[in-house]
Amino acid sequence: MKFDEEGTAAASEEQRLETTLEPESVIEETEDAGSLKESTPKQRKAPPGKRHKHDNSHQNQRSEPRKSHPDSICPAGRANGGVPPHLIRRRDELLLTRKSLPIWPHAESIREALRKNNVLVLTGETGSGKSTQVPQFLISEPWCTKTIAITQPRRVAAISLARRVAEEMGSFFGNQSPSAKVGYSVRFDNSCGPSTKVKFLTEGMLLQEVLRDPEMNQYSAVVVDEVHERSVNVDLILGFLRNLVTEIEKGGSRRKLPLKVVIMSATADVDGLVKFFDEGFKKHAVENTSKDSSLISTCFVEGRQYPVKTLYLPAPSVDWVESALKIIFQIHYKEPLPGDILVFLTGQDKIESLEKLVNDYAEAMPKEMPKLLALPLFAALPQQAQQRIFQPTPRQTRKVILATNIAETSVTVPGVRFVIDCGKSKIKQFRSKLGLESLLAKPVSKSAAIQRKGRAGREAPGQCYRLYTEADYKTLEERTTPEILRCDLVQAILTMKARGVNDVLNFPFLDRPPVEALKEALFQLLRLGALKPDGTISDIGLQMAKLPVTPKLGRVLLEAGRPERNCLLDIIDIISVLSTEDSVFFNIVNEEKKEQAEEARRNVYRREGDHLTFLATVQQYADEQTDRRAWCDRHFVSHRAMQNVMNIRKQLRQQCQTLKLVTAEQLSAASATSSHSANNNDAVLKSLLRGFLSNTARLCPDGSYKTFIGNHTVAVHPSSVLHGRKVKAEAIVFSEFLYTNKAYAKKVSAVQMNWIEEVMKEAFDS
């Protein structure tokens, strides 16, 4: 496959494979130890510990500077205290690696900044060691008497980072022992103990904790990592933290000790973040002009970047998977070991497709060739499979990591010398005309493309193959649009209302969403019964906010718990399937196997549609007592997905018991028999309607479906059991929306028109 080098016209194959550096990136040698750094015209080095001064009269004195304890850089260096020798050995092995990280020399300046100030904005390139080292720098500080929270945008990153930090500290991990100092908390999986001092958690989990404890009393510090990704949850967390630290400074908080806040980013605008927190302190600074004290510090950590050759396709690629496959084998045949390959793709479907192709073609390679080890990396992957990414590459083997944008900044994969970038990623996009949100594969920003490229130059010079043209690169947006400006805001507004923020229009957003989007979210919450007519949160809304599912699914759960519905456990089974990121049914392309699968699944398929099919699948799987894996194989069902479903099911049942939606006796009785009565079908579907009223459509004379709200045409997706039916239902409800070349309803069930009318009357009259 031919490539154009960056900044060069198409030339011969030999010329194309010669190095030219990106115009925005200049590699130069530093004076120390021949290390390398990357400087860009837009990048300004800020001196460590630079502070923005404001007046301050904090009711509680700040921590006095002191000399660090010898163990403060390596806390686990204290007396072993019963820790097994293998943990101590591993900790000592990793110490040299830690000392080689770019952030290591900044340890004292970071500690010093937080002794003097409560807010630190820290920027450092991906791979500089921010995520793993900062909590370890802070854990022995005098002000750190409680836990340090470190947020991550994805569960994969939270779990893998927690595991790594536990190793570096010579500590047990998660629930391994009551003495474990490092744990994690992600949706449906909490692995923390009584001794947890460093807690990695997803942004959504921290927001859940904020609802229970608005002043974050269990934490001495909150570290918000990967801020540059600008998820909705990060923007909410920053707003809540700004309000909280301002209240603490003013003396208006019941919190007795300061809360240290560290904002960490690979590429974010430092001045913008400083200004954001500065605005929160402004009034306080004016009122207290007698004291000269700083509140916000900034610190910049240079990365370690080797030259990376950038190559473009001379013409746009029609098929990313095929193009990536050719380049993988081109690299493998031409380039010597070591040197692993990292391929960026849009989602699990593309990853699994390419994984199969790589494995098939690798089998046909000459025996003397080094082996290829294809490893997927996406959010729904089980922990054990995720950890294979970080294990050393076997001898005479080249790893090929097939990843979503999770590998862009969230996790650093060792050993990578080659990056193949499809130039796309799936992002949430709220389609205001349809009133629905979907995941769309869209071009990445220049910032994201540079991050991807940089993955090839963390340990040695590398190469980046972009599956698009140089002209296409020049048209990319500079930065990814913050999620809060392009997504459905229902979840965000519900969280704010539950936290007591009634005036959402004046909440401190880093980027203010369009007023129309805020109003639409408020209207949706009103329809769901989560808000009272005056805009304050209702009892139903408070319960919805406590559930670890989307507002729509939360409303479905609460509806199912009503005495007249009495189908809560059935709905929990369905929601467990809807909440797993993995598909339960294998997507089979081969026509012969597709027929076999259809026949095998006949006893779980339900004529009412996908939701009752999911229910039957969960309950038959749960009833299988001999060999569940074999049951999955017979029904062409993903055993991995079903294991996730059962874990979510267990967590949701416990959560509903905590909220008193179901009793222990009912759960015990349900464990004895999981069979579903067909008499409950109507109640189940009516419960779904209460949460997904905006996702309903009626049958038109021409055979198409048009949504009740908005009157837009949607087609039943080919993956639905209702697809291709000769006799179509008069109306449908769907829990997922997909927009490709046209609008599709996914996960669809047939419902009656009069049911929709009943639910609409309740929603609009309440």
N, C-alpha and C positions, 0 to 999 in steps of 0.2 A: 504494500500500500504506500502510495507516494504522499509526502508531506511537504509543505512549504515552511521554511524557517520564519520565525518572527522577523518582520522588517525586511524581508528579502522577497524578490520575485521568484516565481517558480523556476527551478533550475534542474540540473541533473540530480540523480539519486544521491551521488556522493556529496554534492554541494548542499543538498537539502538536509543532510544529516550532520552538517558542521554547525558548531555552536554560534548563535548570536543571542545576545542578552536582550531582555525586554527594555524598551526605551525608558520605562518608568522605574527601572530597577538597576542600580549600579553596584557591583560587588567590589569591595575594596578590602585590602588587608589592614588589620589593626596592628598596633605595635606589640600586643602581647601574645606571645606563643604562637604566632602565625595563625591566630583564629580569624574567622571571617565574619563580616557583618554586611547587612544589606541596608543601604540608605536610599531613601526616595526623596524627590524634590518636595513632596507634601509632608514628609515626616520631620517633626522637630523634636530634638532630644530635650526633655525637661530634666533639670537636675534632680537627683533623688532628694526627697524631703522638701521640695519647694512648697511653700504654704501660702494660702490666700488669707489675709488677716481680716479679722472682724473683732468687735468688742464682745466680751462674754462674761457672764456672771453666773456660771453654773453653780447650782446649789450644793453639789458634791464636788469636792476637789478632784482634779485630774490626777492620774497616777504620776508620782514623781519619777524622774529618770533614775535608772539604776543600772549597774553592771549586770549583764546577763548571767544567769546560772550556766555553768558549763554544759548543762544538758539542754539548754533552751533551743539550740539548733537541732540537737538530736535527743529529744526527750526520753527516748527509750534507753538512753545510755546509763540510766540509773541502775541501782541494784536490781538484779534479775527478778527478785520477788516471786519465785515459783514459775516464771515463764519457761516453757520447754526450750532446751538447747537449740532445736532446729529453727525456732523463731529468732533467737539471738544470732545464730550464724547467718541467717538470711538478712537480718537487719544490718549486720556488719558488712556483708557482701555488697549491699546496696548503698552504703555510705559513700563510697568513692564515686558512684554514679551521681548521687545527689550533689556532691561537691563540684561536679563538672557542669552542673546546670547553670545557665546564664543568671538565674535569679539568686543563686547562693551568695554572691558577694553583697547583695542588697539586704540581707537578713537584718542587720542591725539598724539600717536606715528605716526599714519598714516598721520594726518594733518601736524605734524612736518616734516616728511620725504618729503612731497610735497611742503612745504615752502622752503626747502633747495634745492630740486632736481626737475627735470622735469619728471623723469621716476621712477615708483615704480613697482616692481614685488612682488605681494602679493599672498601667497599660504595659503589655509585654507580648511579644509575638507568640504564636502557637508553638509549643515545645520548649518555652523558656522555663517551665516548671512552676508556674503560678499556682495551678490548682492543687498540686500535691504538697508544695513546700510552705505556702503562706500559713495554712492552719498549724503546721508544725513549728513555724517560727513563733507563733502567738500563744501556743498552749501553756507555756510556762511563765507567761507574763503575770505580774502581780494582780492586774485587774481581771484576769481570766479565771474566775472562780467557778464558772459554770461551763456549759457546752458551747462549742463553736459550730455554727451551721454554715454549710457551703452549698449553695443552690446550683443545680445543673439543669439545662433545658431538656435533657433526655435521661431515661432510666438507665440505659446502657452506660452512659458516662458516670452517673452517680454510683452505680454498683462497682464498675471497674476501678474508679478512682479510690473508692473506700477500701477496696481489696488491696490496692497498691500502697496506700498510706499505712494500712495496718501492717503490711510487710516491712515498710521502712521504719516503723516505730517498734518493731519486734513485738507486736501485740496480737492477741487473738482478734478475730474478725466477726462482727455482727453478733449472731446468737451462739457462736461456738463456745463461749464461756461467759459467766457473769462478770469476769474481770476484763472483758474486751473493751478497749478504749476507742475503737473506731467502728461505726455502724452506718447504715443507710436506711432511708425511708422513701419508697416509691409507691405508686398506686397499687393497692392490693398486696403489698409486700413490705412489712416493717421489720427490719433486722437491727434493732438497737437494744441495749441492755442497761442495767443500773449504773454501770461504770463508763458509759459512752461519753467521751469528751470531744470527739470530732465526729460530726454527723453530716454525711452527704445526703442531700434530698432533692427531689425534683421541685421545680418552682411551684407547681400546683399543690404539692404537699405542704410547702411553707405557707401558702395562702390558706389552706385548711386549718393550719395551726394558728394563724392570725385570727381566724374567726373564734377559736376557743380561748386564745390568750392574746388580746390586742397589743399588750405591752411587751410581749416576747420575753417573759420573765425567766424562762428556762435557759436563755442564751446570754452569754457575755459578749458575743460578737456574731454578726451575720455577714457572711461573705457572699456577695452576689456575683457569680462567675458567668462568663460568656455573654456579657451585656450587649456586645455588638450584634448578637442575633436578634435582639429587639422583639422578643415574643410578647404577646399580650400580658402574660403572667409576670414577666420581668418589669414591664411598665407599671403594673399594679403594685408590685413589691416595692419599686423605687418610690412610688407615690406614698405608700403607707409608711415606709422607712423615713422619708423626708418629714412627714407629719410627726412621727414618733420622736425622732431625734430633736426636732424643733421644740416639741412639748417638754422633753427632758431638759433642754437648755433653759427654757423659760421657767422651769420649776412647776409646770402644770401637770406633770405625770406622777403617778403613784410609785413608779419604779424607783428603787432606792439607789441603784448603781447605774452608771452610764452604759449605753449600748454602743459598742464599737461597730462601725459599718465600713466594709471594704468593698468597693465596686471594682471589678476586674474585667478587663476587655483586651482583645487582641488588636482591634482596629478602631474602637469607638472614638468619638470626638470628645477629648478630655475637657476642653473649654466648655462644651455644652453641658456635660455632666456636672462640672464645678458650678456653672451658672445655675443649673437646676436646683442644687442643694443650697446655693448661696441665696436664692430668692426666698427659700424657706426660713433662712436665718435673718433676713434683712430687717424685719420689724424688731426682732430681738436685739440686733446689733445697734439699731438707732436708740432703743430704750436704755441700753447699757453702754454708754460711750466712755465710762470711766475706766474700763479695763481694756488693756491691749493684749488680746489673746487670739490665736488662730483657731478656726474650726474645721477647715478643709485642707488636707494635704494632697499632693500629687506625687507620683513616683513613676518613672519610666524605666523599663528593663529592656535592654537591647537583646534581640534574638541571636541565634547562631544559624546563619544561613549560608550555604554553599551555592556556587553557580548552578543554575538550572537552565538547560537548553529547552527552548519552547518551539514546538513544531505544530503547524496548522495543516488541515486538509486543504488541498487546492480547490476543492468544490464541496458544497454541503453534503453531508452524509444522509442517505435515505433511511438507513437502518443502523442505529447506534450499536446494537448487539453484534451484528455481523462485522461492523468496522472494528469494534473493540476486540473481537475474537481474532481477527487477522493481525492486529498490532501485538496482542499478547504473544502469539506464536512467532511473529517477526522478531520481537525482543528476545524471546527465549532462545531462538536459534542463533541470533547474532551477538548477544551480549553475554559476557562471562558472569559467573557467580562471584561474590554474592550480589544480590540486588533483587528485592521483591517488587511486585507490581501492585499498585493500588488503582482500582478502576472505580470511577464515580458514575453511578447510574441513578435512575429516578425512583425506583421502588423495588419491593420484594419480587414482583412478577418478573421484571427484567433481570434481576440478580439471579433468581433461580433458573431462568432460561439460559443465561450465559454460563452459569455454573455447570449445568448439564452438558452444554456444548464443549466447554473446556475439558471436562472429564472424558467425554467421548473421543475428542481429538487427541488427548494426551495418551490414551491407550494405544494409539497407532504410531506413536513416536518410536524411533530406533531405541533399542534397549540401552545403548551406551549414553544416551542423552540424560541429563539431570531430570528428575521428576518435577511435575507441576502439582502443587497442592492448592486447589481452589477453596477459598474460605469466604462464606457470605458474612455480611455485617449489616444488620438492620434492626430496627427497634424491637420487633416481636421475637427476635431470636432468643432462645433460652440462655441462661447464664453460662452454662457449661460450654455451649457452642461459641459464645462471645469470647470466652477466655482463651480459646485456641488462637485467636488473632494475636495475642500478646506473648504467646509462648515462642521460644527460639525456633528458628527455621531448621528443620532436620538437615543433616549433611546431604550434599548432592541433590538439593531440592530448592525450588523457587516457589515462594508463596505468591498466590494471586488473590488479593483481597478485593472482593466485590462489594462495594459499599454504597449506601445512600449518603446524603450530605452530613450524616452523623460523624463521618471521618474527616470532615472539613476542618473543624476546630475542637469539637467536643472531646475526641480521644486522639492521642498520638500513637500511631502504629509504628513500631520500630522496624528497621531493616529496609524501608521503602527507598528505592532509587528511581523508580519509574511511575509516573502518574498518567492515567488515561482519563480524560475529562469529557463526558458527553455534553457538557455545557448547559444542562437543564437540571432543575430540581422541582419536586412537587411542593406547591405552596397552597395555603388556604386562600380562597378567593370568595368573597361574599357577592353574589349576583343580586344586586338590589332589585332588578326588574322581576326576578323570580322569587325574591325573598328567601333564597336558599344558598347554602354554602357548599362549595365543592373543593376537592383537591385537583389542582391543574398542574401539568408539567409545563413550566415556563423557563425562559432563559435566565441563567444566574446573572448576578451583577459582576462588574469588573472586580470589585472587592472580593467576592466569593471565588472568582476564577483565580485571582492571585493567591488566595489562601490555599486553594487546591494545588496549584502549581508548587507552592512552597513546601508541600509535604514530601516532594522528591529531593529536597536539599537540606534535610535536617541533620543527616549524619555524613554525607559525602556529596560530591557533585552528582546531579541527576538529570533526568529528561522528563518533559511534560508534553504529552501528545494531546492536542485539543481536537476534538471531533467536530470542528467547525472552522470556518475560514477566518483569516485575519481581519477581513472586512467586517465579518459578523461581530468579532470581538470589539471592534471600535464603536459599534452601535449599542453595546450593552450599557445599562444604567451604571452610574458610579457605585451606588450602594443599593442594597436590597431595601425595598419599601418596608418600614416597620409594620408588623402584623396588625397592630391596632388600627392602622389606617385602611386595611383591606379585608378584615374578617368580621364575622358575626360577633356582636358584642354582648350577647345575652348572658353568657357565663360571667363575663367581666362585671357587668352591671349588677347581677345577682350577688356576686361576691362583695361588691362595694356596698350594696344595700344591707346585706347581712352584717357587714362590719360597722354599720351605722352612718355611712356616707349617704345622706339624703339628697344633697345638692351635687349630683354627678356632673353637671355641666361645669362646675367650678373645681372639680377634683384636680390636683396637680399632676397632669399628664406630661410626660417628657415631650410627646407630640400629641397635640389635641386631636381626637377623632372628629370627623364631620358631625355637626349637630344633628343632621338627618339620621345618621347611623345610630347615634345615641337615642334619639326619639323612637326609632324603629325597634331597638332592643327593649326600651321601656314598654312599648305597646305589646310586644311579644310576651313579656313577663306578666303584664296585666291579663292577657288572654289565658296564660297558664295558671292564673290565680296566685302567682307569687307576690304580687303587689296589691295593696288596697287601692281604691279609687283615688285617694289623696297622694299616691306615689310612695308611701311608706311600705316596708316589707310586711307581708302577712305571716301568719303562723305556718301556712303551707310553704311559703318562700323560705322561712328559716329552716324548716326540715329539708327542703330541697338543697339548700346550701351546704348542709352537713353530709350529704350523700356523695360518695366518690364517683359520681357519674355526671353526664351532661344534664342541664336543667330539664330538657325534654324527657330523658330517661328517668330522672328523678320524679317528675310529675306522673309518669306512667306507674312507677313503683307505689307512690302514695295513693293513686287511684285504685290500684289493684288491692291495696290494703283495706279499702272501705268494705264494710260488712255486706253491702249489696253486690259487690264484685267477688270478694272472697277467693282471689286467685293469685295472691302475692307470691307464693313459692313457684308457681308456673312462670310468672313474669320474671322472677329472679333468674330462672333457667334461661329464658330468652335473652334477657339483658346481659347475662354472662357471655353469650355468644356474640352479641352486638358490641361488647366492650373489649373483646380480644382483638389484638392487632393482626393476628394471623387468620387466614381463611380456613374455615372448618372443612369445607369440601374441596378436594383437589380439583384444579382447573385442568381438565383433560382435553388435549387437542386431537389426539389420534382417534379417528372415527370408530374404529373397531372397539377400542377400549372405552370410548364414550358410551357406546351401547351397553357394554358390560356394566359400567358404573350405574347407568340409569336403571338397569334391571336389579342390580344389587341394592340400590337405594330405595327401591319401590316401597319397602316396608317402613321407611321413615318419611318419605314424601307425603305431604298432606295437600289435599285439593284446595284448602283455604289459602294456601300460600306459604311463603318462606318462614314466617315467624313460628307457626305451629310445626313446621318441618324442623326448625331449630329445637323446639321443645321436645319433639319426639326423639331427635338425635341425642340430646343430652340425657334424657331419661332412659333410653335404651343402653346408652354407654354406661350410665350409673348402675343399671341393673346387671350389667355383665360382670360376673364374679370370677370367671376362670381366666380369661386372657383378653384384656382390653385392646392390646396392640393388634392381636389377630382379628378382633372384631372390626377395628378401624381398617385394616387391610382388606377385609371382605367387603366393606362398604365404601372403599375409596375415600376414606375420611382421614384427616391429618391427626395422628396420635399426639403430636406436639401441641397442636391447637387445642385439642380436647383436654390435655393436661392443664393448659392455661385457663380454659373455661371452668374446669372443676375448682381450680384455685380461686378464681374470681367469684364463683358461686358460693364457696365457703365464706369468703370475706363479706360478701353482700348479705348473706344470711346473718352473720354476726352483727353487721352494722344495723340491719333492720331490727334485730333483737335489742340492741342498745337504744335505738330510737323508739322502742316499744311498739313496733309495727307488727311484730310476731313474738309469740312466747316460746320459752324453752320447750314446753310440752308439745307445741305444734311442730317444732323442728324435730323433736325426738320421734314423733309419730310419722313425720315425713320421711325420716331415715329408714323406717321399717318398710315403707312402700313408696316408690317414686312414680307410680303409674298415674297418668293424667286422665281425667274423665272427659269424654267428648262433650259432656253437658257444660263444661267450663269454657268451651271454645268462644262462645259469644262474649262472655265476661272478659276473656283475655283480649280479644280484638277491640272491645269497647274501651278497655284500659289503655291500649296502645293509641287509640284515637285521641284520648284526652291529652296526651303529650305531643302527638304529631298531627294536630289539626291543620297546621300550615303545610303539612306534607300529604295532602289528600287530593284526589283527582276523580273526575266523573267521566263515564264513557260517553262519547259523542256519536252521532249517527254514522260518521265516516269511519268508525272503528278506532279512532284515536282517543287519548285521554287528555283532558284539560284540567289544570289545577283549579280548585275552588277559589283560592286566594291568588289573584293575578291573572287567571284565565290563560295560562301558558301551556303549550303542548309538551307532554312528557311521554316517553316510550318505556315500556317494561323492558328492563335489561335482560339480555340473553341468559345471564346466570340465574335468573329467577325461575322457580318451578311453575310460575304462571305464564312464562314466555311461550308464545306459539299456541296457546289454547284456542281451540275453535270457538268455544262459547266463552265470551269475555264477561268478567264481573261488571256490575253496573257502576261500581266505584272501587277505588283502591286507596290504601294507606301505605306509605313507604318510609323507611327509617334512614335511607341514605340516598344522596343525590349525586349523580355523576354527569359532568358536562364534557363531552369530547367534540365530535362533529355535530352532535345534537344532545338534547337533554334526556337523561335516562333516570328512571326510578329504579333503585336497587333495594333488595330486601323488602319485598312487596307482599301485601296480603289483600285478599278480597274482602270488602265490607259492604254493608247495606246503606243505601242513601239515607234512610230514616235515622240510622245511628249517627251519621255525620250531622244531620239537622239537629238532633238532640244535643250533641256535644257543642255545636256552634251556639245554640241558644244559651247553654250554661256558660260558655266562655264569654259571650258578648253581653249577656244580661247581668253577669256578676259584677 
